[in-house]
Amino acid sequence: MFRFATKESPRLKRLRSISLFQDLSVRELVIVDLLLHERRYLAGEVVFDAGEDGQGIYFALDGRIGIFHPGHSNTPLAELGGGSFFGELALLDDSPRMAQARALDDSTLAVMFRGEFVGLLQTHALIASKISLQLARHLGQRLRSISLPQPQPQEVVA
């Protein structure tokens, strides 16, 4: 029978720094790690373009990634470093990417494709539910951070 490591390797420590994985045990993290595909991007290289099919969520292991609005290719909407993730809506639906992601520095990314996440739901539901809960918390924080106009009190003239 296979035995899982109980000590965290340097790679698992990098994955642990990603908030979606913070509630996973070492054994659960090893299972998730088996589903990730790692790739190195050179500075300036496009990770994905706006309008492309969203096929997976990306995790920044090192380097910096810029998220760019279509038509504004020189000013990033956000800069993400190691421990960040982006493209998470691709796990939830089939809609196209809304922005471009581009490496600002040489960067190492890991990606989990939607099909692998669906497989995780079927084979390791507890792990997938822990990740889903963290994802829901992240999306909730993002929604709350959007500035909405506050209603102004109306003056009553008597």
Buried (B, 14 or more C-beta within 10 A) or exposed (E): EEEEEEEBEEBBEBBBBBBBBEEBEBEBBBBBBEBBEEEEBEEEEEBBBBEBEBBBBBBBBBBBBBBBEEEEEEEBEEEBEBBBBBBBBBBBEEEEBEBBBBBBBBBBBBBBBBEBBEEBBEEBEEBBEBBBEBBEEBEEEEEEEEEEEEEEEEEEEE
